[in-house]
Amino acid sequence: MVTHALSRPWPSGRRGGAGAAHRRPGRPGPAAVVAAALAVGLLAGAAPPTGPRPASGTAPEQLYVAPWGRDSWPGTKARPFATLPRAQRAVRARTPHLASDLVVNLRGGTYRLRDTLRLSGTAGDSGRDGHRVTYQAYGYGTARQERVTLSGGRRVLGWRAPRRPGGAWRADVGDLTTRQLYVDGRRVPRAALGGGLPGRVRTTATGYVTDSPAPRGWRNPRDIEFAYTLPFWVDARCGVADITGARGHTVITMDQPCWRLARALYEDDGEPLTGPTDVLASPSFLRRPGSWYLDRSRPGHHVLHYLPRPGQDPRRTEVVAPVLETLVSGTGRPGAPLRDVTLRGLTFAHATWRAPDEPAGFVSAWALYKRPGVRTWLTVPGNVAFRGADGVRVEGNRFTHLGAQALELSRAPPAPPCGTTSSPTCPAAGSSWAARHPTPAASAAATGSPTTTSTTSARSTGVPRASAAPPPTAPSSPTTRSTTCRTAASWPGPTPTCRASPAAPASSATACSARTASWATAAASTCAASRAPRTPTGPSSRATR
């Protein structure tokens, strides 16, 4: 698989989850470098057009969508549709009999997606007989091109003033869970301590011990997350399971299996995993203006706390919380790829990625991360993802305010997913070499820096899904077998449900549904171990995030 995040290949920041970008002075802009590489590399490998080309001069059929339209209207320029799902239904009704290209024109404005826009090779979203289906900003390529944003975010309204001057504003947000927040178009950080653990700290098999009593006063400890910024642009996140102690010492117990995975990976050279570079997500840390905290102590009745900057009134400010993990997905299957679809002139914004909230956290090497029971590295998914597609063009778009990777192109596997423990084609990963030399096919997560794509045309069906790259100096490494590993993340068909019970042995792996598995995300399922997520035992639990 090749996954391209058209953003910085630098480590994530300390606050706000995986992927806050850092720019090193004196280096060329990675956005431009990666965009150029994407255009050159994929154009070089693009497949020739299939099927007959439309006769020259054949005018494309036009459909229109506008924020002020109505889905009961016919989708004309004067009477446009209101939503993309309605336009998609109109496209599917026309593709079986395409006589020309079909263009869906989006008028200027923000389209807040309630669900992922899912394009399928078997549901009628593909072009046909050499004709393409295009979704584009109205006026694309002209001086009158309108600005169109596809947003996976939700505006936060209903703010309540603080109980004391200078305190945090609050808003009821239902069951909202997110790792990012944007205020007036800027990403704002989660509440953070602003440094590592206080006192003299010692690493243990289950976490840390410090002689400082301060951590015992941190509120909602099971919401707390430790951030690690490590050499070679490596970033990690692990949650706290409990904080206890007495008689001059504090014991911090970390989430499992995150702590076990982190020690196995980062202590491979014999050095103990040092304390975190920052500590996040407790109401005790909500002291810096422009920071936030999400209280999930009452399931289904979450409360967002925001400490505004001087002069800022949340009631008169646009506050957006990303909700969706995938904005647009395109899927096909062997023999029936999604084909001949174009996205151009669009801005993709406000998507999140919540996998680091899981008990396995985010133990990573660049854009690769680990999960128990999975012997290959997993790749941070794209907020716009095409799996099993042919002749897809992504042209002149902008990716911004994203919590995962920007754009993913991966192949459709020819075999059912998973079998991670039984398949001889899956080599073990996690060596010290792999930790320090992640596959070049992975790039860093897109989180806040806007990126514009150049023209891209790709056959994602021909690109193997990448696992940890074997060391070039080790001939015995399974270099030819690593590309045949499969996870459910790359399987485009119906996702199997999780069949393992909580008591199943850790060695048994199973493909789990993106909505039911403990390790799955809405963007992609994974071949996960059968360990169930921990059951909430108190008023606040990381499992409810």
C-alpha positions in Angstrom: 0.0 0.0 0.0 1.1 3.5 -0.6 -0.4 6.1 1.8 0.4 9.7 1.0 -0.3 12.4 3.6 0.4 15.6 1.7 1.7 17.3 4.8 4.9 17.5 6.8 6.9 14.4 7.5 7.8 15.7 10.9 6.8 14.5 14.3 3.5 15.4 15.9 3.4 18.1 18.5 3.1 17.6 22.2 -0.5 18.7 22.5 -3.5 17.6 20.6 -2.8 14.0 19.6 -0.8 12.4 16.9 0.3 14.7 14.2 0.8 18.3 15.2 3.3 19.5 12.6 6.7 21.0 13.3 8.7 22.8 10.6 12.5 22.9 10.7 14.1 26.1 9.4 16.1 25.9 6.3 14.4 22.9 4.9 12.2 22.9 1.7 8.5 22.8 2.3 7.6 19.1 2.7 4.1 19.8 1.4 5.6 20.8 -1.9 8.1 17.9 -1.9 5.5 15.3 -1.1 3.0 16.7 -3.5 5.6 16.7 -6.3 6.6 13.1 -5.4 3.0 12.0 -5.4 2.4 13.6 -8.8 5.6 12.2 -10.4 5.5 8.8 -8.8 1.9 8.0 -9.4 1.7 9.6 -12.8 4.6 7.4 -13.8 2.7 4.3 -12.7 -0.7 5.3 -13.8 -2.6 2.9 -16.0 -3.6 3.9 -19.5 -7.3 4.7 -19.9 -9.5 1.7 -20.3 -12.3 1.4 -22.8 -13.2 3.7 -25.6 -12.8 7.5 -25.2 -15.8 9.8 -25.6 -16.1 11.4 -29.0 -14.5 14.8 -29.1 -16.9 17.6 -28.5 -19.3 15.5 -26.4 -20.5 17.9 -23.8 -20.4 16.5 -20.2 -23.7 16.1 -18.4 -23.9 18.5 -15.5 -25.4 18.2 -12.0 -25.4 20.9 -9.4 -25.3 21.0 -5.6 -25.6 24.1 -3.4 -25.9 24.9 0.3 -29.1 26.7 -0.5 -30.5 24.0 -2.7 -33.1 21.3 -1.9 -32.8 17.6 -2.3 -36.3 17.5 -3.8 -35.1 19.7 -6.7 -33.8 18.1 -10.0 -30.2 19.1 -9.5 -30.0 21.7 -12.2 -28.1 25.0 -12.1 -31.2 26.9 -11.2 -32.6 24.3 -8.9 -29.6 22.4 -7.3 -29.5 19.6 -4.8 -28.6 20.4 -1.3 -26.4 17.5 -0.3 -23.8 15.2 -1.7 -25.6 12.0 -0.9 -28.5 13.2 -3.0 -26.2 14.0 -5.9 -24.6 10.6 -5.5 -27.9 8.9 -5.9 -28.4 10.9 -9.1 -25.0 9.8 -10.3 -25.8 6.2 -9.7 -29.0 6.4 -11.6 -27.1 7.7 -14.7 -23.8 5.7 -14.7 -25.3 2.5 -16.2 -26.0 4.4 -19.4 -23.3 7.1 -19.5 -23.0 8.7 -23.0 -20.6 11.4 -21.8 -18.7 12.5 -18.8 -20.8 13.4 -15.8 -19.8 16.4 -13.7 -21.2 17.2 -10.2 -20.7 20.9 -9.6 -20.5 22.1 -6.0 -21.4 25.7 -5.4 -19.4 27.6 -2.9 -19.8 27.0 0.8 -19.2 24.4 3.5 -20.9 21.0 3.3 -20.9 19.4 6.7 -21.0 15.6 6.1 -23.1 13.6 8.5 -21.4 10.4 7.3 -18.6 9.4 5.0 -19.2 9.9 1.3 -18.7 6.3 0.2 -17.9 5.7 -3.5 -18.1 2.0 -4.5 -17.0 0.1 -7.6 -20.1 -2.1 -7.3 -22.7 0.5 -6.4 -22.6 2.6 -9.5 -20.1 5.3 -8.6 -17.6 4.5 -11.3 -17.3 6.0 -14.8 -18.1 3.8 -17.7 -17.0 3.2 -21.3 -14.3 5.8 -21.1 -16.5 8.4 -19.5 -15.5 9.9 -16.1 -17.5 10.9 -13.1 -16.2 14.2 -11.6 -17.0 16.0 -8.4 -15.6 19.5 -8.6 -15.9 23.0 -7.3 -18.1 25.2 -9.4 -16.1 27.1 -12.0 -13.0 24.8 -11.5 -10.0 26.1 -13.4 -11.4 29.5 -14.1 -11.1 32.9 -12.3 -14.6 32.4 -10.9 -13.9 29.1 -9.2 -15.9 29.0 -5.9 -14.5 27.8 -2.6 -15.9 24.5 -1.5 -15.2 22.7 1.8 -16.2 19.2 2.7 -16.2 19.2 6.5 -16.4 16.2 8.9 -16.7 18.6 11.8 -19.6 19.8 14.0 -20.0 23.3 15.2 -20.1 23.6 18.9 -23.0 25.8 20.1 -24.8 26.5 23.3 -21.9 27.9 25.3 -22.4 28.7 29.0 -20.4 31.4 30.7 -17.9 30.5 33.4 -19.0 30.4 37.0 -16.1 32.7 37.9 -14.3 35.4 36.0 -11.5 34.0 33.8 -12.8 30.5 34.0 -13.6 28.0 31.2 -16.7 28.2 29.1 -18.8 25.0 28.8 -21.0 23.4 26.2 -23.0 20.2 26.3 -21.9 18.0 23.3 -23.8 14.8 23.8 -21.7 11.7 22.8 -19.0 13.8 20.9 -15.5 12.3 21.0 -12.6 14.0 19.3 -8.9 14.6 19.6 -8.9 18.0 17.9 -10.6 21.3 18.2 -10.5 24.4 15.9 -11.4 27.9 17.0 -11.7 30.6 14.3 -9.9 28.3 11.9 -6.9 27.6 14.2 -6.2 24.4 15.9 -6.2 24.8 19.7 -4.3 22.4 22.0 -5.8 20.2 24.6 -5.2 21.1 28.3 -1.6 20.2 29.1 0.8 20.3 32.0 3.4 21.9 29.8 6.2 19.5 30.7 7.2 16.1 32.0 6.5 14.4 35.3 7.5 16.3 38.5 10.0 15.0 41.0 12.5 12.2 40.7 11.1 9.7 38.3 11.8 6.0 37.9 10.5 3.8 35.1 8.9 0.5 36.2 7.3 -2.5 34.5 3.9 -1.0 34.8 4.6 2.7 34.5 6.4 5.2 36.7 7.1 6.1 40.3 7.9 9.6 41.4 8.6 11.2 44.8 6.3 14.1 43.9 2.8 14.1 45.4 1.5 16.4 42.6 0.2 13.7 40.2 -2.1 12.5 42.9 -4.0 15.8 42.7 -4.6 15.5 39.0 -8.3 15.2 38.3 -9.8 12.5 36.1 -6.6 10.5 35.8 -8.1 7.9 33.5 -8.5 10.7 30.9 -4.8 11.6 31.1 -2.5 10.9 28.2 1.3 10.9 28.2 3.0 12.4 25.1 6.4 11.3 24.0 8.5 13.1 21.4 11.4 10.9 20.6 14.4 11.2 18.2 14.1 10.5 14.5 10.7 12.3 14.4 9.0 9.5 16.4 5.9 10.4 18.4 3.9 8.2 20.9 0.9 8.4 23.1 0.0 6.2 26.1 -2.9 6.6 28.5 -2.9 6.5 32.3 -4.8 3.6 34.0 -4.5 4.8 37.5 -2.6 7.1 39.9 -2.0 6.0 43.5 0.5 6.3 46.3 1.4 7.4 49.8 4.3 8.0 52.1 6.2 10.3 49.8 5.8 8.4 46.5 3.3 8.4 43.7 2.7 5.3 41.5 1.5 5.9 38.0 0.1 2.8 36.2 0.0 3.1 32.5 -2.6 1.6 30.0 -2.0 -1.9 28.8 -1.1 -3.1 26.2 0.2 0.4 25.3 2.9 0.4 27.9 4.0 -3.1 27.0 4.2 -2.2 23.3 6.1 1.0 24.0 8.7 -0.6 26.2 9.2 -3.4 23.7 9.8 -1.0 20.8 11.5 2.0 22.4 13.7 0.1 24.9 15.1 -2.2 22.2 18.5 -0.6 22.6 18.6 -1.3 26.3 17.8 2.2 27.5 14.7 2.5 29.7 11.7 4.6 28.4 12.1 7.9 30.0 9.3 10.1 31.3 6.9 11.8 29.0 7.7 15.1 27.3 4.2 16.4 28.2 1.1 15.3 30.1 -2.4 16.0 28.5 -6.1 15.9 29.1 -7.0 16.7 32.7 -9.2 19.6 33.9 -6.4 20.3 36.3 -4.3 21.5 33.4 -6.9 23.9 32.0 -4.9 27.0 32.7 -3.6 28.2 29.4 -5.9 30.5 27.4 -6.9 28.9 24.1 -6.9 25.3 25.4 -9.7 22.8 26.0 -10.7 19.6 27.8 -13.5 17.2 27.0 -15.2 15.7 30.1 -16.7 12.3 29.4 -17.5 11.3 32.9 -21.2 10.9 32.0 -21.6 8.7 28.9 -23.7 10.4 26.3 -23.6 13.7 28.2 -20.1 14.9 27.5 -19.2 18.5 28.3 -16.6 20.5 26.4 -14.6 23.0 28.4 -12.8 25.9 26.6 -10.6 28.6 28.2 -10.8 31.5 25.7 -8.1 33.9 24.7 -8.4 37.5 26.0 -11.4 39.2 24.3 -12.7 35.9 22.8 -16.3 35.0 23.3 -17.2 31.4 22.3 -20.8 32.4 21.6 -19.5 34.7 18.8 -16.7 32.4 17.6 -16.8 29.5 15.2 -15.7 26.4 17.2 -15.5 23.2 15.2 -14.9 19.7 16.6 -14.0 17.0 14.0 -16.3 14.0 14.2 -15.8 11.9 11.1 -12.6 9.8 10.6 -13.1 9.4 6.9 -14.5 12.2 4.7 -14.5 10.3 1.4 -13.8 6.7 0.8 -13.5 4.9 -2.5 -13.5 1.1 -2.6 -13.5 -1.7 -5.1 -12.8 -5.4 -5.2 -10.7 -7.6 -7.4 -12.2 -7.5 -10.8 -14.5 -4.6 -10.0 -12.4 -1.6 -8.9 -13.8 1.8 -8.4 -12.7 3.5 -11.6 -12.6 6.8 -13.6 -13.6 9.1 -10.7 -12.2 12.7 -10.3 -12.1 14.9 -7.3 -10.9 18.5 -8.0 -10.9 22.0 -6.6 -12.2 20.8 -3.2 -11.1 21.4 0.4 -11.2 18.5 2.8 -11.3 19.5 6.4 -12.2 18.7 10.0 -11.6 14.9 10.3 -10.2 13.1 13.3 -8.6 9.8 14.1 -9.4 8.3 17.5 -7.3 5.1 17.6 -4.7 6.7 20.0 -7.5 6.8 22.6 -7.7 3.0 22.7 -5.9 1.0 25.4 -3.1 0.2 22.9 -2.5 4.0 22.4 -0.2 5.2 19.7 3.1 3.4 19.7 4.6 4.6 16.5 7.5 5.0 14.1 6.6 7.8 11.8 3.2 7.1 10.4 3.4 3.4 11.3 2.0 2.1 14.6 1.6 -1.1 16.5 -1.3 -3.3 17.7 -1.0 -6.5 19.8 -1.4 -9.7 17.8 -0.6 -8.0 14.5 2.9 -8.9 13.3 3.0 -6.2 10.6 3.1 -2.5 11.1 -0.2 -0.7 10.6 -0.3 2.6 8.8 -2.2 5.6 10.0 -5.2 5.7 7.6 -6.1 8.5 5.3 -9.0 10.9 6.0 -9.6 10.6 2.2 -9.0 7.0 1.2 -9.1 4.9 -2.0 -8.7 1.2 -1.7 -9.0 -0.9 -4.8 -9.4 1.9 -7.4 -8.3 2.4 -10.9 -7.8 5.7 -12.8 -8.8 7.9 -9.9 -7.7 11.6 -10.2 -7.2 13.9 -7.2 -6.5 17.3 -8.6 -6.1 20.8 -7.2 -7.5 19.9 -3.8 -6.6 21.2 -0.4 -6.2 19.1 2.8 -6.4 20.9 6.1 -7.4 20.5 9.7 -7.0 16.7 9.6 -6.1 14.3 12.4 -4.8 11.4 10.3 -3.1 11.2 6.9 -4.5 13.3 4.1 -4.8 10.9 1.2 -4.5 7.1 1.1 -4.2 4.9 -2.0 -4.0 1.2 -1.4 -4.7 -2.0 -3.2 -7.6 -4.4 -2.9 -6.2 -7.8 -1.7 -7.1 -10.9 -3.6 -7.7 -12.9 -0.4 -9.8 -12.6 2.7 -8.3 -10.5 5.5 -6.4 -11.3 8.6 -5.0 -14.7 9.4 -2.1 -12.8 11.1 -1.1 -15.6 13.4 -1.6 -18.5 10.9 -0.4 -17.1 7.6 3.2 -18.0 6.9 3.4 -15.0 4.6 3.3 -12.4 7.4 6.8 -11.8 8.8 7.2 -10.6 12.3 7.8 -6.9 12.7 9.2 -4.7 15.5 12.9 -5.2 15.2 15.2 -2.4 16.3 16.0 -1.8 12.6 12.3 -1.5 11.7 11.7 0.9 14.6 14.4 3.2 13.5 13.9 2.8 9.7 10.1 2.8 9.0 9.0 2.2 5.4 9.5 5.2 3.1 6.0 4.5 1.8 4.6 6.0 4.9 4.6 9.8 5.5 3.7 11.9 8.5 0.1 12.6 9.6 -1.7 15.6 8.3 -3.0 17.6 11.2 -3.2 21.3 10.6 -1.0 22.6 7.8 -3.0 23.1 4.6 -1.7 21.2 1.6 -2.7 21.5 -2.0 -2.4 18.5 -4.4 -1.2 18.6 -7.9 -2.8 16.5 -10.5 -2.7 12.8 -9.5 -3.8 9.8 -11.5 -3.3 6.4 -10.0 -4.0 2.7 -10.2 -4.2 1.9 -6.5 -5.0 -1.7 -7.4 -1.4 -2.2 -8.4 0.3 -0.9 -5.3 1.1 -3.5 -2.6 0.2 -2.7 1.0 3.4 -1.9 2.8 4.7 -3.5 6.0 7.8 -2.7 7.9 10.6 -2.4 5.4 13.3 -5.1 5.9 16.9 -3.9 6.4 18.9 -3.8 3.2 21.9 -5.3 5.0 20.0 -8.4 6.2 19.6 -10.8 3.2 17.7 -13.3 5.4 14.9 -10.9 6.0 11.6 -11.9 4.3 11.8 -9.1 1.6 9.7 -10.9 -0.9 7.0 -12.0 1.5 6.3 -8.8 3.3 4.1 -7.3 0.6 1.7 -10.2 0.7 0.6 -9.5 4.3 -3.0 -8.5 4.6 -5.0 -6.7 7.2 -8.7 -6.0 7.2 -7.8 -2.3 6.8 -7.1 -3.0 3.1 -10.1 -5.3 2.5 -12.7 -3.5 0.5 -15.6 -6.0 0.9 -18.1 -6.4 3.7 -16.2 -6.2 7.0 -16.4 -9.3 9.1 -17.6 -8.9 12.7 -15.4 -9.5 15.7 -15.9 -13.1 16.6 -13.5 -13.4 19.6 -14.6 -13.4 23.2 -12.9 -11.5 25.9 -11.5 -14.7 27.3 -10.0 -15.8 24.0 -6.2 -16.3 24.1 -4.1 -13.4 23.0 -2.5 -15.5 20.3 -5.8 -15.8 18.4 -6.3 -12.9 16.0 -9.5 -12.1 14.2 -10.8 -9.5 11.7 -13.0 -7.1 13.5 -15.6 -4.7 12.3 -14.7 -1.0 12.2 -17.6 -0.3 14.5 -17.2 -3.2 17.0 -13.6 -4.1 17.2 -11.5 -2.9 20.1 -8.7 -1.8 17.8 -10.6 -0.8 14.7 -11.3 2.7 13.5 -14.1 4.1 11.3 -11.5 4.7 8.6 -10.3 1.1 8.4 -10.6 -2.2 10.2 -7.5 -4.0 11.4 -6.5 -7.5 12.1 -6.7 -7.2 15.8 -5.9 -9.5 18.7 -8.9 -10.8 20.6 -8.1 -8.8 23.7 -11.3 -6.8 24.5 -11.1 -3.2 25.5 -11.1 -2.6 29.2 -14.5 -2.2 30.8 -15.3 1.2 32.3 -15.1 1.0 36.1 -15.4 4.5 37.1 -17.1 7.8 36.1 -14.5 8.5 33.5 -13.0 5.9 31.2 -10.7 6.0 28.2 -12.8 3.3 26.6 -15.7 5.8 26.2 -13.7 8.2 24.1 
